[in-house]
Amino acid sequence: MTATQFIEWATLISLVLLAVALLVSLVRIVIGPSLSDRVLALDLLAVVAMGFVGAIAVRTGLWLYLDIAIALALLGFLATVALARYILLRGVRQNPAQGEGR
């Protein structure tokens, strides 16, 4: 087995496993019992999508895809921070006595 064949097989296996992880995270987003479960699943979705793009970059040899992965990382981080802030403000609105200490 040559190095090229090894890279092709390794990236194929990683793409299949990452596709399964994407599906599992989508299922958790849909059926997640709480909002925090959905936020964590969305964060997982962003990380797995980054891995997927990275595996495609290795498979094709086009390193421009890594810029896309960096943009996905920034977008995922901002989405997680925004949703965490939303959950925090939602909790303060439901329990106003807790927010008086600010």
N, C-alpha and C positions, 0 to 999 in steps of 0.2 A: 504494500500500500504506500503510495507516494504521499508527500505532504499536501499536495493539492487535493487529492481524494479525501484525505483525513479532514481537511478544512471543510470540504463540501459536506461530508457526512456529519461532522460536528455541528455545523451551522444548521443543517436540515433538522437534526434532532433538537437543537435548541429552539428553532422556530416553532416546531410542533409543540414542545413543552410550554413555550411562551404563549402560544395560541390557546392552549388549554387553560393556562393561568388567566388570560384575558377573559375567557368565557366564565370561569369561576368568579372572577371579580365582578363581572356584569350581573351574574346571578345574585351575588351578595348585595349589589346596589339595588336591585329590584326587590328582593325579599327581605332585606335587612330590617330587623324589627325596630331599630331605633335610628335616629338621625346620625348619631356618632358612628354607628356601624356603617352607614352609607358614606360618611366622610372618609373613614379609613379605607373602605373599598375603592373610593375614587382616588385616593392617594396611591393605593396599590395599582390601580389601573394606569396611572401616570408612570409609575416606576416600571411596570411590565412593558408598557409601550416604548419607554426609553430603551429597555433591553432588546425589544423587537427591532427597533430601528438600528441599534448597534449591531445586532446579528446580521441584519441586511447589509450594513456597511461593510462588515467583514466578508460576507458572501460575495458581494459585487465588487469590492475593492474601491468603491467610491467613498472617500472619506468625507465628502460633503454631507453625507447623512449624519455625521456626528454633530454638525451644527444644528440639525433638526432635533437631535436628541437633547442637546443643551437647551434649546428653546422649549421643548416639552418639559424638561426638568423645572425651568423657571415658571412655566404656566402651571404645572402641578403644585409647586410650592405656593404660588400666589392663591390658587384655588383653595388649598388646604387652610391657609391663613385666613382667607375671607370666610370660609365656612365655619372655622373655629370661632371667629369673632361673632358671626351670626348666632351660633349656639350660645355663646357667652351672653350676648345681649338679650337673647330670647329667655334665658334663665333668669336674668335680672328683672325683666319685665314681668315674669310670672311670679317672682318672689321679691317685691320691692324692698323689704326689710333687709335683704342681703346686700343691696347695692348702696345703702346709706353710708357705709364706711369709706367711700371714695372721696 
